[in-house]
């Protein structure tokens, strides 16, 4: 890498965006830090992060399938409201619209957006079981935190990407466009060591092929 002038990207510390609502009823923790799944749509993790731009802070929310590491839903917005996380959840539901959610768990932290009545009701409408980690403990949603570390390293703070947008993010529009590109690349092309050097799309295709073969 040194000989070729390649430098590894380093991860920066994350500023906390979780603000818990002590008066809200919270779902139980159904995951207990066991971020593993035997099939797609068994366990999703969801969270959001902040991104500083010239026009102000932009918040980006992800919903990730634990089995394949695929980002099934995402949303960027100028405020960290319940609508931000509901829109990301709705995209995930649309992405998996041909499947049943009756055995799916969606795990989040204890942020006020995720314990809001509107978000909880949307999970119930979809038939998704809610799971919420403990307050102030990032390890209880470690996979979601790791996803944002990759997002920040590979896109938001990537010098090559910054150069392509003029050296600094302008605001919601340019970040949203580049995030859409990154999510597409992440899902379809980026290989993961945890997935035996396969992409999320390849992992899901292999699972589908094996399931069809077993059924036959």
HUDA-V582239 format. One record per pair of residues at least 12 apart in sequence whose ideal C-beta (glycine too) atoms are under 10 Angstrom apart, sorted by the first residue. I is the first residue (numbers start at 1). J is the second residue. Records with the same first field share a line. If there is no record, write none. Layout:
I = J + J
This chain:
7 = 159
8 = 153
9 = 150 + 152 + 153 + 154 + 157 + 158 + 159 + 160
10 = 153 + 157
11 = 146 + 148 + 149 + 150 + 152 + 153 + 154 + 157
12 = 149 + 152 + 153 + 156 + 157
13 = 149 + 152
14 = 49 + 50 + 138 + 145 + 148 + 149 + 152
15 = 49 + 50 + 52 + 57
16 = 49 + 50 + 109 + 111 + 136 + 138
17 = 47 + 48 + 49 + 50 + 57 + 59 + 61 + 80 + 109 + 111 + 113 + 148
18 = 47 + 48 + 80 + 108 + 109 + 110 + 111 + 112 + 113 + 114 + 133 + 135 + 136 + 137 + 138 + 141
19 = 80 + 110 + 111 + 112 + 113
20 = 109 + 110 + 111 + 112 + 114 + 115 + 132 + 134 + 135 + 136
21 = 110 + 111 + 112 + 113 + 114 + 115 + 116 + 135
22 = 110 + 112 + 115 + 135
23 = 112 + 115
24 = 110 + 112 + 114 + 115 + 116 + 117 + 120 + 132
25 = 115 + 117 + 120
26 = 108 + 110 + 114 + 115 + 120 + 130 + 131 + 132 + 133 + 134 + 135
27 = 105 + 106 + 107 + 108 + 110 + 114 + 115 + 120 + 123 + 129 + 130 + 131 + 132
28 = 129 + 130 + 131 + 132
29 = 107 + 110 + 131 + 132 + 133 + 134 + 137 + 140 + 141
30 = 43 + 105 + 106 + 107 + 129 + 130 + 131 + 132 + 133
31 = 43 + 45 + 66 + 105 + 106 + 107 + 108 + 131 + 132 + 133 + 140 + 141 + 142 + 143
32 = 107 + 131 + 133 + 140
33 = 107 + 133 + 137 + 139 + 140 + 141 + 142 + 143
34 = 66 + 107
35 = 64 + 66 + 107 + 141 + 142 + 143 + 144 + 146
36 = 66 + 67 + 143
37 = 65 + 66 + 67 + 68 + 104 + 105
38 = 66 + 67 + 207
39 = 65 + 67 + 68 + 103 + 204 + 207 + 211
40 = 65 + 66 + 67 + 68 + 70 + 72 + 96 + 99 + 104 + 200 + 203 + 204 + 207 + 208 + 211
41 = 65 + 66 + 67 + 68 + 72 + 92 + 95 + 96 + 99 + 100 + 101 + 103 + 104 + 105 + 128 + 204
42 = 65 + 66 + 67 + 103 + 104 + 105
43 = 64 + 65 + 66 + 67 + 103 + 104 + 105 + 106 + 107 + 129 + 131 + 143
44 = 62 + 63 + 64 + 65 + 66 + 67 + 70 + 72 + 73 + 89 + 92 + 96 + 101 + 104 + 105 + 106 + 107 + 108 + 128 + 131 + 143 + 144
45 = 62 + 63 + 64 + 65 + 66 + 105 + 106 + 107 + 108 + 109 + 131 + 133 + 141 + 142 + 143 + 144 + 145 + 146 + 147
46 = 61 + 62 + 63 + 64 + 72 + 73 + 74 + 85 + 88 + 89 + 92 + 106 + 107 + 108 + 109 + 111 + 113 + 114 + 119 + 141 + 144 + 147
47 = 60 + 61 + 62 + 63 + 64 + 85 + 88 + 107 + 108 + 109 + 111 + 113 + 114 + 138 + 141 + 143 + 144 + 145 + 147 + 148
48 = 60 + 61 + 62 + 63 + 74 + 75 + 76 + 77 + 80 + 84 + 85 + 88 + 108 + 109 + 111 + 113 + 114 + 144 + 148
49 = 61 + 62 + 80 + 144 + 145 + 147 + 148 + 149 + 151 + 152 + 156
50 = 80 + 148
51 = 76 + 148 + 151 + 152 + 155 + 156 + 157 + 169 + 171 + 172 + 175 + 179
52 = 156 + 168 + 169
53 = 78 + 156 + 165 + 168 + 169 + 170 + 171 + 172 + 173 + 174 + 175
54 = 166 + 168 + 169 + 170 + 171 + 174
55 = 78 + 169 + 170 + 171 + 172 + 173 + 174 + 175
56 = 78 + 79 + 171 + 172
57 = 78 + 79 + 80 + 171 + 172
58 = 76 + 77 + 78 + 79 + 80 + 156 + 169 + 171 + 172 + 173 + 174 + 175 + 176 + 179
59 = 75 + 76 + 77 + 78 + 79 + 80 + 81 + 84 + 85 + 113 + 172
60 = 74 + 75 + 76 + 77 + 80 + 84 + 88 + 148 + 151 + 152 + 155 + 156 + 172 + 175 + 176 + 179 + 183
61 = 73 + 74 + 75 + 76 + 77 + 80 + 83 + 84 + 85 + 86 + 87 + 88 + 89 + 91 + 113 + 144 + 148
62 = 74 + 75 + 85 + 88 + 91 + 92 + 144 + 147 + 148 + 151 + 179 + 183
63 = 75 + 85 + 88 + 89 + 90 + 91 + 92 + 93 + 95 + 96 + 106 + 108 + 144 + 147
64 = 92 + 107 + 143 + 144 + 146 + 147 + 148 + 186 + 200
65 = 92 + 95 + 96 + 104 + 187 + 200 + 203 + 204
66 = 105 + 107 + 143 + 144
67 = 195 + 200 + 203 + 204 + 207
68 = 187 + 192 + 195 + 198 + 199 + 200 + 201 + 202 + 203 + 204 + 205 + 206 + 207
69 = 143 + 146 + 147 + 150 + 186 + 187 + 190 + 192 + 194 + 195 + 198 + 199 + 200 + 203 + 204
70 = 92 + 95 + 96 + 183 + 186 + 187 + 188 + 199 + 200 + 201 + 203 + 204
71 = 88 + 91 + 92 + 95 + 147 + 151 + 179 + 182 + 183 + 184 + 186 + 187 + 200
72 = 88 + 89 + 91 + 92 + 93 + 94 + 95 + 96 + 183 + 187 + 200
73 = 85 + 87 + 88 + 89 + 90 + 91 + 92 + 93 + 94 + 95 + 96 + 183
74 = 87 + 88 + 91 + 92 + 95 + 151 + 176 + 179 + 180 + 182 + 183
75 = 87 + 88 + 89 + 90 + 91 + 92 + 176 + 179
76 = 88 + 172 + 173 + 175 + 176 + 177 + 178 + 179 + 180
77 = 172 + 176
78 = 171 + 172
80 = 111 + 112 + 113
81 = 112 + 113 + 116 + 118
82 = 111 + 112 + 113 + 114 + 115 + 116 + 117 + 118 + 119 + 120 + 122
83 = 113 + 116 + 118 + 119
84 = 113 + 119
85 = 108 + 111 + 113 + 114 + 116 + 118 + 119 + 122
86 = 113 + 114 + 116 + 118 + 119 + 121 + 122 + 123
89 = 106 + 108 + 114 + 119 + 122 + 123 + 126 + 128
90 = 122 + 126
92 = 104 + 106 + 126 + 128
93 = 122 + 123 + 125 + 126 + 128
95 = 187
96 = 126
100 = 126 + 127
101 = 123 + 125 + 126 + 127 + 128 + 129
102 = 126 + 127 + 128 + 129
103 = 127 + 128 + 129
104 = 123 + 126 + 127 + 128 + 129
105 = 123 + 128 + 129 + 130 + 131
106 = 119 + 123 + 126 + 128 + 129 + 130 + 131 + 132
107 = 129 + 130 + 131 + 132 + 133 + 140 + 141 + 143 + 144
108 = 123 + 130 + 131 + 132 + 133 + 140 + 141 + 144
109 = 132 + 133 + 134 + 135 + 136 + 137 + 138 + 140 + 141 + 144 + 145
110 = 132 + 133 + 134 + 135 + 136 + 137 + 140 + 141
111 = 132 + 135 + 141
114 = 130 + 132 + 133 + 141
115 = 130 + 132
120 = 132
143 = 194
146 = 194
147 = 186
150 = 182 + 186 + 190 + 192
151 = 179 + 182 + 183 + 186
154 = 182 + 185 + 186 + 190
155 = 175 + 178 + 179 + 181 + 182 + 183 + 185 + 186
156 = 169 + 175 + 178 + 179 + 182
158 = 178 + 182
161 = 178 + 181 + 182
162 = 178
164 = 178
165 = 177 + 178
184 = 201
185 = 199
186 = 199 + 200 + 201
187 = 199 + 200 + 201 + 204
188 = 200 + 201 + 202
189 = 201 + 202
